[in-house]
Amino acid sequence: MLFNSISFAVFLPIIFILYWFVTNKSLKFQNFLLLGASYFFYACWDWRFLFLLVFSTLLDFYSAIAMSNAKNDQIKKFWFWLSISINLGFLGVFKYYNFFAESFSSAISNFGLHINTWTLNIILPVGISFYTFHGLSYVIDCYQNKIKEERNFIDYSLFVSFFPLLVAGPIERATHLLPQIKNQRIFNYENAISGLRQILWGLFKKVVIADQCAQYANMVFNNSENYSGSTLLIGAVFFALQIYGDFSGYSDIALGVARLFGFELLKNFAFPYFSRDIAEFWRRWHISLSTWFRDYLYIPLGGGRGGTWIRIRNTFAIFLVSGFWHGANWTFIVWGGLNALLMMPSIINHTNRANMEIVAKGSLLPTFKEFFQICSTFLLVVFVWIFFRAESLTHAFQYIGGIFSNTIFSLPAIQIPKRLIFIIFVFIFIEWLGRENEFALQKINLRTPKLLKWGLYYVLIFLILYYAGSDEQFIYFQF
């Protein structure tokens, strides 16, 4: 069930009405309703994988209780490592087994040995990387006594499986979401309207920006050997726009839907393409994953303590693991390594926290220096995205080689509709105007002139309906 599908447009109002008008007097029934709706939502993808989600939930729920009841540290460690090992084991089998088997076979063949590789013909369960990380953070926090174990199975299950974030995040923390689950929610009209506004903007990003850019990005990447350097560069830029519109659009819809039910989820994007350096970009892109790796990998490894070489080692560690988290392909690992490499100047010079505030805060336009920094950072990100999108390392290097050829100065071989180019520029303009807020349309409120406000709403709705129909999968569902 896609967020941009008719089935979800039917599903959401039904759950909303039942939640606020039927079960509104009982927190227990509200949570039970949301859990049932979440399992139904997940089952619409493939009901056979529900058992994996429920098993993972049961494992972490009872492991946390067992750690709390443990009479000594050895028993506590046993339950901790049991939970961690099984969770990572499932993730490894479903997501990484074939990668390791094929990589091993390829490495052996370099020595003249040939073996028959046994691979698994299985489907990757949607959202497994996300809900596994929900459970891992909970178990780790319980083990480190940062939170108290949850003994209400319905409440804990809802934390893991809440349908807006179940299949593609944000990656929530028990310290943030569980207290909201356990406390009575009261309907707030302003929050609900804000949620609808964020859903609208997310749908626009996905349907109008991401899905339309995807047509041209796919055309170029799938036939890259036939295009000039200038066309390949345009294809890479369109993929950068596609992945931002797709993933941040999903996050906007997820946060907006959650707000309809009285929840505030973790912010996942903060206008990353307006960043002035790579360090700032990674503070603004997929924030819930970046902070997860910071708290559960970077800091335990020593963080920024211990000198420059320790910081370099730890930075490469989190980016390589982050790349591997995204997919079982060497392209993702190289993508992570390149991001770490681009971070090195700021790590070595201790400037990685130089740009903490949003660019040009309080001003309409950036300075020339800021504009240059934004453009150069964006081009670096576009370059690295090529590895993320490419089918293989060979494909990525051929694609980059094609860009840096003498055909870079030729006229592009594909024609982008002027209407789409205009829409993209208007999209960037609106994002720029709203960059100091949680999302671009947040400033639109009761004080905004009705003609402007409703005019914008109707234009966005018209464009969403006009471009709807492709039902493109969200990119991050594959992770």
NUSE-679858 format. One record per residue (C-alpha): x, y, z. Coordinates in steps of 0.001 Angstrom, whole numbers, plus 524288, in hexadecimal, padded with zeros to 5 digits. Example, Ala and Ser with C-alpha at 12.3 -4.5 7.8 and 13.67 -1.06 7.14 Angstrom:
2
8300C7EE6C81E78835667FBDC81BE4
REM end
This chain:
479
800008000080000806F880C0D7FB10805038196380148801FA81E857F39D7F7BA8141F7F0977E8DD814017F07F7E8C8809027FA807F0128117F8045B7E6F681CE1801747DBD7813DE805CE7E33F80D7E8110C7E79D81A10817D07DA47820BA819B67D4478140F81ECB7DECA8128F8293A7DE128211D82C637CF4A8209582EA97D00D8142A836D47DB5E819CF83EAB7D553826F9842357C6C2823C78422C7C59A81589846877D15E8124984F2A7D4518203A853BA7D05081D93861D97D9C781270863E67E87281398861FD7E968804CD862477DFAB80344857227E62680E3184F5F7F35780794850357ED607FA6884CF27E6968005E841167F3428068D83C397FAA77F9D683E1A7F05E7F21E836907F06C7FC7E82BDE7FF4A7FBEE82B5F7FF777ED28829D57F50C7EE0681F417FCFB7F8A681879809137F000818BD801997E3D4814937FD3C7EAEE8085180B5B7E9CB803A680D017DB69806A9805A37D52F811ED80F967CA1E812A9819C67D3458187E810ED7D76D823998164D7CC0482B63824037D1C882A5F81F627DF0D82F3F817C87D8F783A88822FA7CFCD83E0982CC97DB0483E508236C7E2D5846D2821837D77085057830127D4CD850E4833B77E2B4854AF828227E46A85DCA82B447D844865E483A027DA43864FC838A77E79B86B578304A7E1DF87648839E57D69F87814845357E04C8791883DB87E7DF8836383AEB7DB7D88B28848CE7D63C889B784F477D2F5896A585CFA7D5AC891AF8642F7DC2288661866ED7CF4D87F7D858787CC2E87DF5855DC7DA28879EB860827D95D86F8485B267CC6086AB884DC47D21B867CF853BE7DE56861F685C677D70B8586E8519D7CD358555D848CB7D841850E3853907DF4C8496D8586B7D2CF842DE84B117CE0483E74846F27DB5B83962853867DD36831C4852DC7CEFB82D95845927D0CB8273984A507DD45820CE856887D65481C1684F597CAB681647844B87D24780F4D84CD07DDDE80AE985B2A7DA0180A4485CB47CB40808BA85CC47CB4D7F9D88662E7D6D07F9A68701A7CFD78023D86E857C2ED7FAFA8705F7C91B7ED9E87BA47D1C37F2428828A7C5EA7F802880B07BE427EB73885ED7C9A57E379891DA7CB147EC54894D47BC787EB9D893E67BCAB7DCC989F1A7C6717DC648A7E17BB587E1148A33F7B2437D65D899AC7AB047DF0A88B757A9BD7DB65880C77A5E17E4DF872347A48C7E36C86C347AF6A7EB6285FB97AC3C7F2A0857227B84A7F32D849CB7BAB07F90A83E687BDD37F0388371E7C6037FA3F8305A7D32A7FA80835E57DDC48033B82B5D7E0AB80D7B8273D7EEC580BCF82BC47F7A4816CB8345E7ED5F81D6983FE07F6AB81EE58372C800DE8253E82F927F8C182F1083BD97F10E8327A8428C7FDCA83628836B0801B383E4D8383D7F54D8463B8470A7F5FD84718846F4803C984C8D83CC17FFCD856B18446A7F3DA85B378513F7FB7485BBE84AF88067786393845107FCA886D098520F7F59E86E82858F78026A8716C84E348063487B1484AAE812528733983C5180E798734C833D28053F87B1782EAD7F93F87431820D07F9F786EDC817BA7EF8C8746C80BAF7F29886C6280CFA7EA6286014802E17F2308584C809D17FF0885B1A817287F98F857B3812117F31B84B4C80C2C800038470281955806A48492D81FBB7FCEE83FD8814A97FBE2835FB80DAA80925835758097C809428273580E0A816F3822F381C368136A8260181BFF804A1824BD8217C8028C8172582A9B80E37814F682C70815B08219382F5081ED6827D4836E4815B7830BC830A9818C083DD18360E8179684B9482EA9811C4856F38323081D9C85F3782AF68264D8558A81F5881E58850B181BAD8153A85BEF817E5820508655180EC28259085AC4808BD8180E8591E80678816B6867B78008482438869BC7F2B68282C866237F1E482F74859337E87283AC0857A67E40283F0C84A387EA5584BED846607E48C852B883A8A7F0BC85ABE837B37F96B84EB28381D7F0188472D82F5C7EFEE85226825447FEB3852E9825F77FF2484438823CA7F66484527817CF7FEE1850268129880B26847EB814498048D83C3880DCD800E9844DD8024180ED0849BA800CC8142483BF18020E80B00836F37F77080F21842287EEA081D7383EC77F0CB81B03830777EDD28112B830BC7E2A3814EB83D4A7DBA38237483EDA7DE4B828FA831427E11A820C9829107D7CB82245832847CC5D830E9834127CE74831D48253B7CF6682D55823B67C1578391382B467BC45842BF8263A7C65A83F128182E7C30883FAC81AED7B47584D9681FFC7B5A3852DE816407BFA284CF080A847B8B68532280E6E7ABB485EDB8162F7B05F86802810D17A5EE85FCB8178C79B7B85FFD8254B7A10D86945830CA7A0FD87017836387AD0386684841847AE1C85AED838317ADB48612482F687B7F18632883B2A7C0CA854D483EEE7BF56850F7830E17C25F858F38313A7CEF5852D983E367D30084550838D17D06C8484F82CEF7D8C984CA6836097E3D483F9283D087E2BB8386B830087E1CE83E3C82A077EE0883C218366E7F5F082E0E838087F17E82B86829917F37E8316E82787800F082EC8834C28071D8212C8340F8011681EE78270B807EA823E682CD0814B581AF78389A8136480F3382FC68112B813248272081CB1814B5832BC825E580800838C6821198004982C23822B2805D682A108305B801F0837EF834077F3D6834D38302B7F3F282AC383B207FA78833A38450A8089A82EFF84372814EC836A98407781F1382E648398482D7B8317683849830F083B0782D8F837F9834208227783BAE83EF9818EC83F7984D3281AA18413B8529380CD384E1984B5480A5185077850B27FCA58524285E428027E85E278596F80A1D86B24860838091C873D9854AA80B5E872CB845DF80C298729C845D381B00866BA84EB281B038606484664810758614683A608192685B48841C68249184FA78449F81BC384E1D83804813CF8477D82BEF8199F84964831AE82721843988263082E8B84D6281CAC82877858FE825E6829E5856288282983840853D58197F83A4886178816668354F866FE821B983D118612181CF7849E2862D580E4E8483F86F6780D578404B8772A81A0A83F608769E81DCF84DCD8791780FDE852F08851180F5984A1388A2A81B95850B2883568261C848E188BB4832308475D8942482EFA853188A20582A26851E18A7918326F847008A63B834488385D8A95B826458344889ED3820E083D3D894F282A6283771898FB82676829B3897C0817F382CF988A7A819BA833568855E822278283F88911817E081E2D8830480D5D826CB8759F813A98278F8752F817448192887976809DB8148286F7B8035481D638653B80D2E818F386835809D780AD0867047FB5780DBF85A3D7FDBD81501854908036F80890856DC7F7788005985E7C7EB0D7FD85866977F07E7F274874727F5AF7F17F86ECD802287EBB4868BF805B07F8D087554802E78002E87D1D80B7D7F6CF87277815D47F80387443815AB806BD8830F816138058088293821AF7FC47879EA8292B805B1883C0826698107E88EAC82B0E8079888768837AA804B0885F1839A88135B8949783909815A4897FF847728136388E3584BBE81DAF89258840CC827028A0D8843D1825C489EE785290826A0894A88517E8316C88AA1858FE829458803584E64828C38777285666831B6879D68636A82AFB86C548643B824D88628C8609782F588580286A9582BE28503186A4C81F52856608722C81468852E9880A48134884A9E8803B81F94841FB88C3E82046845BB8906F8128083EB788EC08059784AEA88BBB7FDB8857EF8853B800C2864C988C3A7FF3586D018893D7F330875DD880CD7FBAB86A3D8792D80120864928776A7F3808718B872207EE9487285868F17FA4E864B3863DD7F80F8671B861607E98F8745685AD47EBA286F0E852337F6928636384E5C7EE3F86C3184A8A7E2DE8748E842297EBE28685B83B747F0FA8637A8394C7E3038708B833157DF7C86FD9829A67EB0C8618A826687E84186618820367DB7986B9A814BC7E34385EE4813BD7EAF0856E6812C87DE5A8601A80AB37D5E285DC67FC2A7D41086C0F7F8D47D6898793F7FF127D8CE87C6D7FD0F7CA6487003804397C6AF8733080F5B7D01F8810D811387CAF387C69810967BCD6871D581A897BFED87B8E823E07C65088532821CD7BB3A87A7B825707B1BB877DA832207B8F48862A836367B8E5887AC8347D7AA508882083EA679F9E8797C83CE579DA5876F2844017AA7F876038508D7A29586C8884B307987A85DFD84DBA798958563F843E57A0D584FF7838FB7990B84351838D07A0D883921843687A1518334D846857AE87825C284CAC7ADA88265885B257B0D581A8D859327B9AC8221984FB27C23D82E0B858937C2D18253F863D17C72281ED085B597D19C82C2F857357D6BC830A78654C7D7E98240D869157DEF6825FC85D587E802833DA861A67EB4482F0986F9A7ED7F8246986B337F70C82E20862677FE1F8377D86DF17FF2582D04876DD804CF8294686C7F80ED7836FA867EB8124C8367886D4F8203E82A89864F482385827DD8569E82601822B08555381814820F185EC780CD981262861A980E85812A48631D81D43812288720981C96804F2871A6815EF7FB2687427820CD7EF0F87BDB8244E7F630888B3821D77F96A8850E813D97EFE188B5F80A1F7E55488189806BB7E6CB883AA7F82B7F55E880997F8957F3EC87537802077E8C886E3A7FB447EE08871A77EDE67FAA886A997F14F7F33A85F057F6FA7EADE85D7F7EABE7F6A185EA57E1B57FDF0854227E95F7F20784B257E9747EFF984D3C7DAE37FE2E84A137D7D77FDE083DEC7E07C7F19C838EC7D9A77F6C983CBB7CC3A80396835547CDF37FDF482A167D5F17FCC881C797D07680A93817397D018809B68118E7DDFC81893811777DE9781E3480A3E7EA3E82528812A77F432833CF810C67F242836A880DD68008A82CF980285800F6837E27FA167FB558402E7FC9280761
REM end
